[in-house]
Amino acid sequence: MIRVELPTHLRNLAGVSGPVRVEVTGPATLVSVLEALEEAHPVLRGTMRPHDGEGRRPLLRFYAGRRDLSHEPFHHPLPAEVVSGGEPLLVVGAIAGG
């Protein structure tokens, strides 16, 4: 079971109050986790990646531990500590401003 920490606005949208746990079939990749999240919470479709499923939304980042996965290919396997549930997959809203 993979534990996903969503930013507050996405937790509110999905109607959850804490980490979301998802089960993926096959290799645990960023895309398989996002698909599982969208399957469990359809309201999240299009919020973390475009509706066509390619890439990520601007101003949104993905982290596994201290590792930034935001610019890595979405089909690369997730780190073992995330797959085992020891570390969460963090979805973080980037801060922009000037």
N, C-alpha and C positions, 0 to 999 in steps of 0.2 A: 504494500500500500504506500503510495507516494503522498507526502504531506505538502500542500501548497499554501503559502501565505500570500494572500491577496491584499492590495491596498484598500483602505477603508471604503472608498467610493465603489469599488467592485464587490466588496463584501456586502455592502448595503444593497446594491443592485441584485445580487444573487440571493439575498435574504439569509445570509449566514453570519455567525457572530465570531467565528474563530477560524483556525486553519481548515482547509477543505482536504479531505482524503479521497484520492482517486485510485482506481485499479486500472492498469493498462494491460492490454494483451499484446504479446510480441515484445520487441525491443522497447525499452523505456527511453524515449527521446523527448525533446521539447515538444515536437509536433504531436506525439501520441498523448502526452499529458494534456496539452491544450485541447485536443479532440475529446478526451475523457471529461475534462471540465465543461466543455460546451455541451456534451451529451447529457451530463448530470444537471447542468444549469443553462438551458438554451438561451436565456436572456444575456448571457455573456458572449454569444456569437458576435463577432465584429468588434469587440472591445479590446482584445489583446493582439489580434492579428486581423488584417483586412478580410472581408467576406470571402475573397477567393482563396484564403488560407495560406497565402505566400507571404513570408516575412513577418515583421512585427509592426505594431502601431507606433507612430512617432511618440516620443516622450514616455516610452515604457521600456523598462529594462528587466532582464531575468538574471538571477544570481543563484548559484549553488555554492553554499559556504561563502568563501571570499572570491570565488571565481565568477567573473562576468561572462555570461553566456549570450549576451545580447547580439553579438556580431558573429557568433559561431553558426555554422549550418544547423538548421532546425532538425536535421535527421541524424546528427551525431548522438551516440549514446550518452545519457546523463551519468554523472559521477556515481560511483557505487554507494557513497554515503547518502545520496538522495534516493536512489532506488531502494535501499534497505530501510528507509524511513528514519535514519539517524539524523539527517539534516533536512530541512525543508527546502523546497524550491521557492525562492522568493520572487514575487512579481512586484516591481517597484515603479511607482510613477516618478519620472525624472522631474527635477525642479528646473524651471527655465525662468529667465528674467534678465534684467540688465541693470 
